[in-house]
């Protein structure tokens, strides 16, 4: 499959893409809740020292979030959305 054809198949409107990104971020935060709370506990009561004192927790949180918020995940969500839309269209016909 060519790049142009693949791009056309996964094309969604900007508002739909923004909604999918928002859904992706919400899922990531839910899945990485334990790392978020560890980072929050470490950063409580700190200001500038957060940078070096909480480096490990920040790295763990970022690694977890990246698993759920990357281009591959977004493309998969777009494909699922397009399949749902196609299913709705065939149901109407």
mmCIF file as gemmi writes it, N, C-alpha and C atoms, coordinates in Angstrom:
data_model
loop_
_atom_site.group_PDB
_atom_site.id
_atom_site.type_symbol
_atom_site.label_atom_id
_atom_site.label_alt_id
_atom_site.label_comp_id
_atom_site.label_asym_id
_atom_site.label_entity_id
_atom_site.label_seq_id
_atom_site.pdbx_PDB_ins_code
_atom_site.Cartn_x
_atom_site.Cartn_y
_atom_site.Cartn_z
_atom_site.occupancy
_atom_site.B_iso_or_equiv
_atom_site.pdbx_formal_charge
_atom_site.auth_seq_id
_atom_site.auth_asym_id
_atom_site.pdbx_PDB_model_num
ATOM 1 N N . UNK Axp A 1 ? 0.855 -1.174 0 1 0 ? 1 A 1
ATOM 2 C CA . UNK Axp A 1 ? 0 0 0 1 0 ? 1 A 1
ATOM 3 C C . UNK Axp A 1 ? 0.898 1.233 0 1 0 ? 1 A 1
ATOM 4 N N . UNK Axp A 2 ? 0.588 2.182 -0.883 1 0 ? 2 A 1
ATOM 5 C CA . UNK Axp A 2 ? 1.397 3.385 -0.975 1 0 ? 2 A 1
ATOM 6 C C . UNK Axp A 2 ? 1.135 4.354 0.154 1 0 ? 2 A 1
ATOM 7 N N . UNK Axp A 3 ? 2.08 5.25 0.342 1 0 ? 3 A 1
ATOM 8 C CA . UNK Axp A 3 ? 1.986 6.232 1.425 1 0 ? 3 A 1
ATOM 9 C C . UNK Axp A 3 ? 0.766 7.128 1.245 1 0 ? 3 A 1
ATOM 10 N N . UNK Axp A 4 ? 0.512 7.587 0.014 1 0 ? 4 A 1
ATOM 11 C CA . UNK Axp A 4 ? -0.614 8.501 -0.239 1 0 ? 4 A 1
ATOM 12 C C . UNK Axp A 4 ? -1.935 7.802 0.031 1 0 ? 4 A 1
ATOM 13 N N . UNK Axp A 5 ? -2.06 6.561 -0.424 1 0 ? 5 A 1
ATOM 14 C CA . UNK Axp A 5 ? -3.294 5.818 -0.195 1 0 ? 5 A 1
ATOM 15 C C . UNK Axp A 5 ? -3.516 5.584 1.296 1 0 ? 5 A 1
ATOM 16 N N . UNK Axp A 6 ? -2.465 5.232 2.005 1 0 ? 6 A 1
ATOM 17 C CA . UNK Axp A 6 ? -2.568 5.007 3.447 1 0 ? 6 A 1
ATOM 18 C C . UNK Axp A 6 ? -2.953 6.292 4.166 1 0 ? 6 A 1
ATOM 19 N N . UNK Axp A 7 ? -2.38 7.413 3.742 1 0 ? 7 A 1
ATOM 20 C CA . UNK Axp A 7 ? -2.7 8.705 4.356 1 0 ? 7 A 1
ATOM 21 C C . UNK Axp A 7 ? -4.166 9.053 4.138 1 0 ? 7 A 1
ATOM 22 N N . UNK Axp A 8 ? -4.69 8.77 2.952 1 0 ? 8 A 1
ATOM 23 C CA . UNK Axp A 8 ? -6.103 9.055 2.664 1 0 ? 8 A 1
ATOM 24 C C . UNK Axp A 8 ? -7.028 8.189 3.508 1 0 ? 8 A 1
ATOM 25 N N . UNK Axp A 9 ? -6.651 6.931 3.692 1 0 ? 9 A 1
ATOM 26 C CA . UNK Axp A 9 ? -7.495 6.027 4.465 1 0 ? 9 A 1
ATOM 27 C C . UNK Axp A 9 ? -7.565 6.428 5.937 1 0 ? 9 A 1
ATOM 28 N N . UNK Axp A 10 ? -6.502 7.011 6.471 1 0 ? 10 A 1
ATOM 29 C CA . UNK Axp A 10 ? -6.459 7.387 7.885 1 0 ? 10 A 1
ATOM 30 C C . UNK Axp A 10 ? -6.773 8.859 8.11 1 0 ? 10 A 1
ATOM 31 N N . UNK Axp A 11 ? -7.234 9.562 7.091 1 0 ? 11 A 1
ATOM 32 C CA . UNK Axp A 11 ? -7.507 10.99 7.237 1 0 ? 11 A 1
ATOM 33 C C . UNK Axp A 11 ? -8.833 11.197 7.97 1 0 ? 11 A 1
ATOM 34 N N . UNK Axp A 12 ? -8.782 12.001 8.998 1 0 ? 12 A 1
ATOM 35 C CA . UNK Axp A 12 ? -9.989 12.381 9.727 1 0 ? 12 A 1
ATOM 36 C C . UNK Axp A 12 ? -9.986 13.9 9.881 1 0 ? 12 A 1
ATOM 37 N N . UNK Axp A 13 ? -11.155 14.446 10.168 1 0 ? 13 A 1
ATOM 38 C CA . UNK Axp A 13 ? -11.254 15.895 10.344 1 0 ? 13 A 1
ATOM 39 C C . UNK Axp A 13 ? -10.448 16.331 11.562 1 0 ? 13 A 1
ATOM 40 N N . UNK Axp A 14 ? -10.044 17.594 11.534 1 0 ? 14 A 1
ATOM 41 C CA . UNK Axp A 14 ? -9.206 18.131 12.608 1 0 ? 14 A 1
ATOM 42 C C . UNK Axp A 14 ? -9.884 18.003 13.976 1 0 ? 14 A 1
ATOM 43 N N . UNK Axp A 15 ? -11.178 18.299 14.043 1 0 ? 15 A 1
ATOM 44 C CA . UNK Axp A 15 ? -11.891 18.21 15.322 1 0 ? 15 A 1
ATOM 45 C C . UNK Axp A 15 ? -11.939 16.772 15.833 1 0 ? 15 A 1
ATOM 46 N N . UNK Axp A 16 ? -12.094 15.824 14.908 1 0 ? 16 A 1
ATOM 47 C CA . UNK Axp A 16 ? -12.114 14.415 15.299 1 0 ? 16 A 1
ATOM 48 C C . UNK Axp A 16 ? -10.741 14.018 15.824 1 0 ? 16 A 1
ATOM 49 N N . UNK Axp A 17 ? -9.684 14.462 15.128 1 0 ? 17 A 1
ATOM 50 C CA . UNK Axp A 17 ? -8.336 14.133 15.576 1 0 ? 17 A 1
ATOM 51 C C . UNK Axp A 17 ? -8.058 14.724 16.959 1 0 ? 17 A 1
ATOM 52 N N . UNK Axp A 18 ? -8.508 15.953 17.194 1 0 ? 18 A 1
ATOM 53 C CA . UNK Axp A 18 ? -8.326 16.574 18.503 1 0 ? 18 A 1
ATOM 54 C C . UNK Axp A 18 ? -9.058 15.779 19.588 1 0 ? 18 A 1
ATOM 55 N N . UNK Axp A 19 ? -10.267 15.312 19.265 1 0 ? 19 A 1
ATOM 56 C CA . UNK Axp A 19 ? -11.033 14.511 20.233 1 0 ? 19 A 1
ATOM 57 C C . UNK Axp A 19 ? -10.336 13.185 20.507 1 0 ? 19 A 1
ATOM 58 N N . UNK Axp A 20 ? -9.78 12.57 19.457 1 0 ? 20 A 1
ATOM 59 C CA . UNK Axp A 20 ? -9.054 11.314 19.641 1 0 ? 20 A 1
ATOM 60 C C . UNK Axp A 20 ? -7.798 11.523 20.476 1 0 ? 20 A 1
ATOM 61 N N . UNK Axp A 21 ? -7.102 12.646 20.238 1 0 ? 21 A 1
ATOM 62 C CA . UNK Axp A 21 ? -5.912 12.955 21.041 1 0 ? 21 A 1
ATOM 63 C C . UNK Axp A 21 ? -6.293 13.139 22.514 1 0 ? 21 A 1
ATOM 64 N N . UNK Axp A 22 ? -7.383 13.827 22.749 1 0 ? 22 A 1
ATOM 65 C CA . UNK Axp A 22 ? -7.847 14.049 24.12 1 0 ? 22 A 1
ATOM 66 C C . UNK Axp A 22 ? -8.182 12.721 24.795 1 0 ? 22 A 1
ATOM 67 N N . UNK Axp A 23 ? -8.863 11.843 24.068 1 0 ? 23 A 1
ATOM 68 C CA . UNK Axp A 23 ? -9.215 10.522 24.592 1 0 ? 23 A 1
ATOM 69 C C . UNK Axp A 23 ? -7.953 9.71 24.884 1 0 ? 23 A 1
ATOM 70 N N . UNK Axp A 24 ? -6.963 9.826 23.995 1 0 ? 24 A 1
ATOM 71 C CA . UNK Axp A 24 ? -5.7 9.123 24.158 1 0 ? 24 A 1
ATOM 72 C C . UNK Axp A 24 ? -4.99 9.604 25.428 1 0 ? 24 A 1
ATOM 73 N N . UNK Axp A 25 ? -4.976 10.91 25.651 1 0 ? 25 A 1
ATOM 74 C CA . UNK Axp A 25 ? -4.318 11.473 26.833 1 0 ? 25 A 1
ATOM 75 C C . UNK Axp A 25 ? -5.029 11.051 28.111 1 0 ? 25 A 1
ATOM 76 N N . UNK Axp A 26 ? -6.363 11.057 28.09 1 0 ? 26 A 1
ATOM 77 C CA . UNK Axp A 26 ? -7.124 10.637 29.262 1 0 ? 26 A 1
ATOM 78 C C . UNK Axp A 26 ? -6.82 9.191 29.628 1 0 ? 26 A 1
ATOM 79 N N . UNK Axp A 27 ? -6.765 8.33 28.61 1 0 ? 27 A 1
ATOM 80 C CA . UNK Axp A 27 ? -6.458 6.919 28.851 1 0 ? 27 A 1
ATOM 81 C C . UNK Axp A 27 ? -5.047 6.779 29.426 1 0 ? 27 A 1
ATOM 82 N N . UNK Axp A 28 ? -4.099 7.545 28.877 1 0 ? 28 A 1
ATOM 83 C CA . UNK Axp A 28 ? -2.709 7.478 29.35 1 0 ? 28 A 1
ATOM 84 C C . UNK Axp A 28 ? -2.625 7.884 30.816 1 0 ? 28 A 1
ATOM 85 N N . UNK Axp A 29 ? -3.29 8.959 31.184 1 0 ? 29 A 1
ATOM 86 C CA . UNK Axp A 29 ? -3.26 9.405 32.583 1 0 ? 29 A 1
ATOM 87 C C . UNK Axp A 29 ? -3.89 8.376 33.506 1 0 ? 29 A 1
ATOM 88 N N . UNK Axp A 30 ? -4.954 7.735 33.038 1 0 ? 30 A 1
ATOM 89 C CA . UNK Axp A 30 ? -5.609 6.706 33.844 1 0 ? 30 A 1
ATOM 90 C C . UNK Axp A 30 ? -4.683 5.507 34.015 1 0 ? 30 A 1
ATOM 91 N N . UNK Axp A 31 ? -4.043 5.073 32.93 1 0 ? 31 A 1
ATOM 92 C CA . UNK Axp A 31 ? -3.167 3.903 32.979 1 0 ? 31 A 1
ATOM 93 C C . UNK Axp A 31 ? -1.895 4.168 33.797 1 0 ? 31 A 1
ATOM 94 N N . UNK Axp A 32 ? -1.449 5.413 33.814 1 0 ? 32 A 1
ATOM 95 C CA . UNK Axp A 32 ? -0.19 5.77 34.495 1 0 ? 32 A 1
ATOM 96 C C . UNK Axp A 32 ? -0.433 6.443 35.833 1 0 ? 32 A 1
ATOM 97 N N . UNK Axp A 33 ? -1.583 6.211 36.417 1 0 ? 33 A 1
ATOM 98 C CA . UNK Axp A 33 ? -1.963 6.883 37.66 1 0 ? 33 A 1
ATOM 99 C C . UNK Axp A 33 ? -0.965 6.635 38.787 1 0 ? 33 A 1
ATOM 100 N N . UNK Axp A 34 ? -0.441 5.428 38.892 1 0 ? 34 A 1
ATOM 101 C CA . UNK Axp A 34 ? 0.507 5.134 39.979 1 0 ? 34 A 1
ATOM 102 C C . UNK Axp A 34 ? 1.774 5.966 39.841 1 0 ? 34 A 1
ATOM 103 N N . UNK Axp A 35 ? 2.24 6.181 38.612 1 0 ? 35 A 1
ATOM 104 C CA . UNK Axp A 35 ? 3.445 6.996 38.402 1 0 ? 35 A 1
ATOM 105 C C . UNK Axp A 35 ? 3.158 8.475 38.641 1 0 ? 35 A 1
ATOM 106 N N . UNK Axp A 36 ? 1.942 8.893 38.3 1 0 ? 36 A 1
ATOM 107 C CA . UNK Axp A 36 ? 1.548 10.281 38.547 1 0 ? 36 A 1
ATOM 108 C C . UNK Axp A 36 ? 1.529 10.568 40.041 1 0 ? 36 A 1
ATOM 109 N N . UNK Axp A 37 ? 0.992 9.647 40.806 1 0 ? 37 A 1
ATOM 110 C CA . UNK Axp A 37 ? 0.931 9.869 42.256 1 0 ? 37 A 1
ATOM 111 C C . UNK Axp A 37 ? 2.325 9.834 42.883 1 0 ? 37 A 1
ATOM 112 N N . UNK Axp A 38 ? 3.215 8.958 42.39 1 0 ? 38 A 1
ATOM 113 C CA . UNK Axp A 38 ? 4.594 8.939 42.899 1 0 ? 38 A 1
ATOM 114 C C . UNK Axp A 38 ? 5.288 10.278 42.63 1 0 ? 38 A 1
ATOM 115 N N . UNK Axp A 39 ? 5.085 10.804 41.424 1 0 ? 39 A 1
ATOM 116 C CA . UNK Axp A 39 ? 5.704 12.091 41.072 1 0 ? 39 A 1
ATOM 117 C C . UNK Axp A 39 ? 5.108 13.213 41.926 1 0 ? 39 A 1
ATOM 118 N N . UNK Axp A 40 ? 3.808 13.182 42.129 1 0 ? 40 A 1
ATOM 119 C CA . UNK Axp A 40 ? 3.153 14.202 42.947 1 0 ? 40 A 1
ATOM 120 C C . UNK Axp A 40 ? 3.654 14.16 44.39 1 0 ? 40 A 1
ATOM 121 N N . UNK Axp A 41 ? 3.821 12.959 44.932 1 0 ? 41 A 1
ATOM 122 C CA . UNK Axp A 41 ? 4.339 12.828 46.3 1 0 ? 41 A 1
ATOM 123 C C . UNK Axp A 41 ? 5.758 13.37 46.401 1 0 ? 41 A 1
ATOM 124 N N . UNK Axp A 42 ? 6.568 13.078 45.39 1 0 ? 42 A 1
ATOM 125 C CA . UNK Axp A 42 ? 7.951 13.546 45.408 1 0 ? 42 A 1
ATOM 126 C C . UNK Axp A 42 ? 8.009 15.073 45.316 1 0 ? 42 A 1
ATOM 127 N N . UNK Axp A 43 ? 7.139 15.647 44.496 1 0 ? 43 A 1
ATOM 128 C CA . UNK Axp A 43 ? 7.217 17.089 44.254 1 0 ? 43 A 1
ATOM 129 C C . UNK Axp A 43 ? 6.516 17.934 45.32 1 0 ? 43 A 1
ATOM 130 N N . UNK Axp A 44 ? 5.781 17.293 46.207 1 0 ? 44 A 1
ATOM 131 C CA . UNK Axp A 44 ? 5.069 18.039 47.251 1 0 ? 44 A 1
ATOM 132 C C . UNK Axp A 44 ? 6.054 18.822 48.108 1 0 ? 44 A 1
ATOM 133 N N . UNK Axp A 45 ? 5.819 20.125 48.237 1 0 ? 45 A 1
ATOM 134 C CA . UNK Axp A 45 ? 6.635 20.978 49.074 1 0 ? 45 A 1
ATOM 135 C C . UNK Axp A 45 ? 7.957 21.406 48.452 1 0 ? 45 A 1
ATOM 136 N N . UNK Axp A 46 ? 8.196 21.064 47.217 1 0 ? 46 A 1
ATOM 137 C CA . UNK Axp A 46 ? 9.447 21.436 46.553 1 0 ? 46 A 1
ATOM 138 C C . UNK Axp A 46 ? 9.18 22.502 45.488 1 0 ? 46 A 1
ATOM 139 N N . UNK Axp A 47 ? 10.206 23.204 45.133 1 0 ? 47 A 1
ATOM 140 C CA . UNK Axp A 47 ? 10.096 24.157 44.022 1 0 ? 47 A 1
ATOM 141 C C . UNK Axp A 47 ? 11.158 23.803 42.981 1 0 ? 47 A 1
ATOM 142 N N . UNK Axp A 48 ? 12.268 24.457 43.017 1 0 ? 48 A 1
ATOM 143 C CA . UNK Axp A 48 ? 13.316 24.235 42.024 1 0 ? 48 A 1
ATOM 144 C C . UNK Axp A 48 ? 13.951 22.854 42.162 1 0 ? 48 A 1
ATOM 145 N N . UNK Axp A 49 ? 14.021 22.344 43.37 1 0 ? 49 A 1
ATOM 146 C CA . UNK Axp A 49 ? 14.686 21.047 43.592 1 0 ? 49 A 1
ATOM 147 C C . UNK Axp A 49 ? 13.931 19.87 42.969 1 0 ? 49 A 1
ATOM 148 N N . UNK Axp A 50 ? 12.719 20.1 42.498 1 0 ? 50 A 1
ATOM 149 C CA . UNK Axp A 50 ? 11.96 19.032 41.821 1 0 ? 50 A 1
ATOM 150 C C . UNK Axp A 50 ? 12.781 18.448 40.678 1 0 ? 50 A 1
ATOM 151 N N . UNK Axp A 51 ? 13.5 19.313 39.973 1 0 ? 51 A 1
ATOM 152 C CA . UNK Axp A 51 ? 14.243 18.899 38.789 1 0 ? 51 A 1
ATOM 153 C C . UNK Axp A 51 ? 15.193 17.756 39.097 1 0 ? 51 A 1
ATOM 154 N N . UNK Axp A 52 ? 15.978 17.863 40.136 1 0 ? 52 A 1
ATOM 155 C CA . UNK Axp A 52 ? 16.944 16.806 40.419 1 0 ? 52 A 1
ATOM 156 C C . UNK Axp A 52 ? 16.458 15.795 41.452 1 0 ? 52 A 1
ATOM 157 N N . UNK Axp A 53 ? 15.583 16.207 42.355 1 0 ? 53 A 1
ATOM 158 C CA . UNK Axp A 53 ? 15.108 15.282 43.391 1 0 ? 53 A 1
ATOM 159 C C . UNK Axp A 53 ? 14.088 14.271 42.841 1 0 ? 53 A 1
ATOM 160 N N . UNK Axp A 54 ? 13.33 14.684 41.844 1 0 ? 54 A 1
ATOM 161 C CA . UNK Axp A 54 ? 12.251 13.83 41.326 1 0 ? 54 A 1
ATOM 162 C C . UNK Axp A 54 ? 12.522 13.351 39.9 1 0 ? 54 A 1
ATOM 163 N N . UNK Axp A 55 ? 13.768 13.373 39.509 1 0 ? 55 A 1
ATOM 164 C CA . UNK Axp A 55 ? 14.142 12.98 38.145 1 0 ? 55 A 1
ATOM 165 C C . UNK Axp A 55 ? 13.702 11.552 37.827 1 0 ? 55 A 1
ATOM 166 N N . UNK Axp A 56 ? 13.915 10.631 38.757 1 0 ? 56 A 1
ATOM 167 C CA . UNK Axp A 56 ? 13.561 9.225 38.535 1 0 ? 56 A 1
ATOM 168 C C . UNK Axp A 56 ? 12.049 9.075 38.332 1 0 ? 56 A 1
ATOM 169 N N . UNK Axp A 57 ? 11.262 9.706 39.198 1 0 ? 57 A 1
ATOM 170 C CA . UNK Axp A 57 ? 9.802 9.614 39.102 1 0 ? 57 A 1
ATOM 171 C C . UNK Axp A 57 ? 9.293 10.251 37.807 1 0 ? 57 A 1
ATOM 172 N N . UNK Axp A 58 ? 9.907 11.384 37.425 1 0 ? 58 A 1
ATOM 173 C CA . UNK Axp A 58 ? 9.501 12.056 36.193 1 0 ? 58 A 1
ATOM 174 C C . UNK Axp A 58 ? 9.795 11.177 34.98 1 0 ? 58 A 1
ATOM 175 N N . UNK Axp A 59 ? 10.94 10.525 35 1 0 ? 59 A 1
ATOM 176 C CA . UNK Axp A 59 ? 11.319 9.653 33.88 1 0 ? 59 A 1
ATOM 177 C C . UNK Axp A 59 ? 10.37 8.458 33.784 1 0 ? 59 A 1
ATOM 178 N N . UNK Axp A 60 ? 10.048 7.86 34.921 1 0 ? 60 A 1
ATOM 179 C CA . UNK Axp A 60 ? 9.098 6.736 34.929 1 0 ? 60 A 1
ATOM 180 C C . UNK Axp A 60 ? 7.74 7.167 34.4 1 0 ? 60 A 1
ATOM 181 N N . UNK Axp A 61 ? 7.276 8.332 34.842 1 0 ? 61 A 1
ATOM 182 C CA . UNK Axp A 61 ? 5.988 8.849 34.388 1 0 ? 61 A 1
ATOM 183 C C . UNK Axp A 61 ? 6.014 9.103 32.887 1 0 ? 61 A 1
ATOM 184 N N . UNK Axp A 62 ? 7.062 9.748 32.399 1 0 ? 62 A 1
ATOM 185 C CA . UNK Axp A 62 ? 7.155 10.031 30.967 1 0 ? 62 A 1
ATOM 186 C C . UNK Axp A 62 ? 7.211 8.758 30.132 1 0 ? 62 A 1
ATOM 187 N N . UNK Axp A 63 ? 7.95 7.764 30.597 1 0 ? 63 A 1
ATOM 188 C CA . UNK Axp A 63 ? 8.022 6.494 29.872 1 0 ? 63 A 1
ATOM 189 C C . UNK Axp A 63 ? 6.65 5.821 29.796 1 0 ? 63 A 1
ATOM 190 N N . UNK Axp A 64 ? 5.932 5.849 30.899 1 0 ? 64 A 1
ATOM 191 C CA . UNK Axp A 64 ? 4.599 5.261 30.917 1 0 ? 64 A 1
ATOM 192 C C . UNK Axp A 64 ? 3.659 6.021 29.982 1 0 ? 64 A 1
ATOM 193 N N . UNK Axp A 65 ? 3.663 7.345 30.09 1 0 ? 65 A 1
ATOM 194 C CA . UNK Axp A 65 ? 2.779 8.151 29.249 1 0 ? 65 A 1
ATOM 195 C C . UNK Axp A 65 ? 3.087 7.946 27.76 1 0 ? 65 A 1
ATOM 196 N N . UNK Axp A 66 ? 4.362 7.806 27.438 1 0 ? 66 A 1
ATOM 197 C CA . UNK Axp A 66 ? 4.741 7.636 26.031 1 0 ? 66 A 1
ATOM 198 C C . UNK Axp A 66 ? 4.194 6.329 25.448 1 0 ? 66 A 1
ATOM 199 N N . UNK Axp A 67 ? 4.041 5.319 26.279 1 0 ? 67 A 1
ATOM 200 C CA . UNK Axp A 67 ? 3.469 4.054 25.8 1 0 ? 67 A 1
ATOM 201 C C . UNK Axp A 67 ? 2.057 4.249 25.263 1 0 ? 67 A 1
ATOM 202 N N . UNK Axp A 68 ? 1.329 5.193 25.827 1 0 ? 68 A 1
ATOM 203 C CA . UNK Axp A 68 ? -0.078 5.388 25.479 1 0 ? 68 A 1
ATOM 204 C C . UNK Axp A 68 ? -0.324 6.629 24.638 1 0 ? 68 A 1
ATOM 205 N N . UNK Axp A 69 ? 0.696 7.461 24.451 1 0 ? 69 A 1
ATOM 206 C CA . UNK Axp A 69 ? 0.519 8.699 23.684 1 0 ? 69 A 1
ATOM 207 C C . UNK Axp A 69 ? 1.623 8.826 22.646 1 0 ? 69 A 1
ATOM 208 N N . UNK Axp A 70 ? 1.539 8.032 21.605 1 0 ? 70 A 1
ATOM 209 C CA . UNK Axp A 70 ? 2.496 8.155 20.515 1 0 ? 70 A 1
ATOM 210 C C . UNK Axp A 70 ? 1.749 8.071 19.189 1 0 ? 70 A 1
ATOM 211 N N . UNK Axp A 71 ? 2.447 8.3 18.106 1 0 ? 71 A 1
ATOM 212 C CA . UNK Axp A 71 ? 1.81 8.334 16.79 1 0 ? 71 A 1
ATOM 213 C C . UNK Axp A 71 ? 1.17 7.004 16.416 1 0 ? 71 A 1
ATOM 214 N N . UNK Axp A 72 ? 1.787 5.901 16.798 1 0 ? 72 A 1
ATOM 215 C CA . UNK Axp A 72 ? 1.235 4.588 16.465 1 0 ? 72 A 1
ATOM 216 C C . UNK Axp A 72 ? -0.129 4.382 17.138 1 0 ? 72 A 1
ATOM 217 N N . UNK Axp A 73 ? -0.232 4.799 18.389 1 0 ? 73 A 1
ATOM 218 C CA . UNK Axp A 73 ? -1.501 4.677 19.113 1 0 ? 73 A 1
ATOM 219 C C . UNK Axp A 73 ? -2.565 5.553 18.461 1 0 ? 73 A 1
ATOM 220 N N . UNK Axp A 74 ? -2.183 6.776 18.097 1 0 ? 74 A 1
ATOM 221 C CA . UNK Axp A 74 ? -3.132 7.689 17.453 1 0 ? 74 A 1
ATOM 222 C C . UNK Axp A 74 ? -3.602 7.122 16.117 1 0 ? 74 A 1
ATOM 223 N N . UNK Axp A 75 ? -2.687 6.589 15.335 1 0 ? 75 A 1
ATOM 224 C CA . UNK Axp A 75 ? -3.069 6.012 14.037 1 0 ? 75 A 1
ATOM 225 C C . UNK Axp A 75 ? -4.025 4.836 14.226 1 0 ? 75 A 1
ATOM 226 N N . UNK Axp A 76 ? -3.79 4.03 15.242 1 0 ? 76 A 1
ATOM 227 C CA . UNK Axp A 76 ? -4.683 2.902 15.527 1 0 ? 76 A 1
ATOM 228 C C . UNK Axp A 76 ? -6.075 3.409 15.921 1 0 ? 76 A 1
ATOM 229 N N . UNK Axp A 77 ? -6.12 4.477 16.705 1 0 ? 77 A 1
ATOM 230 C CA . UNK Axp A 77 ? -7.407 5.06 17.092 1 0 ? 77 A 1
ATOM 231 C C . UNK Axp A 77 ? -8.132 5.624 15.878 1 0 ? 77 A 1
ATOM 232 N N . UNK Axp A 78 ? -7.387 6.223 14.963 1 0 ? 78 A 1
ATOM 233 C CA . UNK Axp A 78 ? -7.986 6.746 13.73 1 0 ? 78 A 1
ATOM 234 C C . UNK Axp A 78 ? -8.587 5.613 12.903 1 0 ? 78 A 1
ATOM 235 N N . UNK Axp A 79 ? -7.844 4.508 12.787 1 0 ? 79 A 1
ATOM 236 C CA . UNK Axp A 79 ? -8.347 3.358 12.024 1 0 ? 79 A 1
ATOM 237 C C . UNK Axp A 79 ? -9.636 2.829 12.633 1 0 ? 79 A 1
ATOM 238 N N . UNK Axp A 80 ? -9.653 2.697 13.968 1 0 ? 80 A 1
ATOM 239 C CA . UNK Axp A 80 ? -10.86 2.229 14.65 1 0 ? 80 A 1
ATOM 240 C C . UNK Axp A 80 ? -12.029 3.18 14.409 1 0 ? 80 A 1
ATOM 241 N N . UNK Axp A 81 ? -11.754 4.488 14.459 1 0 ? 81 A 1
ATOM 242 C CA . UNK Axp A 81 ? -12.792 5.482 14.223 1 0 ? 81 A 1
ATOM 243 C C . UNK Axp A 81 ? -13.347 5.359 12.801 1 0 ? 81 A 1
ATOM 244 N N . UNK Axp A 82 ? -12.437 5.212 11.832 1 0 ? 82 A 1
ATOM 245 C CA . UNK Axp A 82 ? -12.86 5.092 10.431 1 0 ? 82 A 1
ATOM 246 C C . UNK Axp A 82 ? -13.699 3.829 10.222 1 0 ? 82 A 1
ATOM 247 N N . UNK Axp A 83 ? -13.316 2.726 10.859 1 0 ? 83 A 1
ATOM 248 C CA . UNK Axp A 83 ? -14.095 1.494 10.744 1 0 ? 83 A 1
ATOM 249 C C . UNK Axp A 83 ? -15.483 1.657 11.356 1 0 ? 83 A 1
ATOM 250 N N . UNK Axp A 84 ? -15.56 2.371 12.48 1 0 ? 84 A 1
ATOM 251 C CA . UNK Axp A 84 ? -16.857 2.634 13.101 1 0 ? 84 A 1
ATOM 252 C C . UNK Axp A 84 ? -17.732 3.476 12.179 1 0 ? 84 A 1
ATOM 253 N N . UNK Axp A 85 ? -17.14 4.471 11.541 1 0 ? 85 A 1
ATOM 254 C CA . UNK Axp A 85 ? -17.887 5.335 10.63 1 0 ? 85 A 1
ATOM 255 C C . UNK Axp A 85 ? -18.381 4.557 9.419 1 0 ? 85 A 1
ATOM 256 N N . UNK Axp A 86 ? -17.53 3.671 8.887 1 0 ? 86 A 1
ATOM 257 C CA . UNK Axp A 86 ? -17.932 2.842 7.753 1 0 ? 86 A 1
ATOM 258 C C . UNK Axp A 86 ? -19.079 1.919 8.156 1 0 ? 86 A 1
ATOM 259 N N . UNK Axp A 87 ? -19.017 1.382 9.363 1 0 ? 87 A 1
ATOM 260 C CA . UNK Axp A 87 ? -20.088 0.518 9.859 1 0 ? 87 A 1
ATOM 261 C C . UNK Axp A 87 ? -21.405 1.257 9.989 1 0 ? 87 A 1
ATOM 262 N N . UNK Axp A 88 ? -21.349 2.503 10.422 1 0 ? 88 A 1
ATOM 263 C CA . UNK Axp A 88 ? -22.56 3.317 10.533 1 0 ? 88 A 1
ATOM 264 C C . UNK Axp A 88 ? -23.159 3.615 9.165 1 0 ? 88 A 1
ATOM 265 N N . UNK Axp A 89 ? -22.266 3.901 8.186 1 0 ? 89 A 1
ATOM 266 C CA . UNK Axp A 89 ? -22.739 4.205 6.84 1 0 ? 89 A 1
ATOM 267 C C . UNK Axp A 89 ? -23.39 2.989 6.192 1 0 ? 89 A 1
ATOM 268 N N . UNK Axp A 90 ? -22.816 1.82 6.361 1 0 ? 90 A 1
ATOM 269 C CA . UNK Axp A 90 ? -23.421 0.622 5.759 1 0 ? 90 A 1
ATOM 270 C C . UNK Axp A 90 ? -24.711 0.246 6.465 1 0 ? 90 A 1
ATOM 271 N N . UNK Axp A 91 ? -24.829 0.566 7.739 1 0 ? 91 A 1
ATOM 272 C CA . UNK Axp A 91 ? -26.065 0.288 8.468 1 0 ? 91 A 1
ATOM 273 C C . UNK Axp A 91 ? -27.196 1.188 7.99 1 0 ? 91 A 1
ATOM 274 N N . UNK Axp A 92 ? -26.864 2.409 7.589 1 0 ? 92 A 1
ATOM 275 C CA . UNK Axp A 92 ? -27.873 3.35 7.1 1 0 ? 92 A 1
ATOM 276 C C . UNK Axp A 92 ? -28.378 2.979 5.728 1 0 ? 92 A 1
ATOM 277 N N . UNK Axp A 93 ? -27.532 2.364 4.924 1 0 ? 93 A 1
ATOM 278 C CA . UNK Axp A 93 ? -27.889 2.048 3.529 1 0 ? 93 A 1
ATOM 279 C C . UNK Axp A 93 ? -28.725 0.841 3.449 1 0 ? 93 A 1
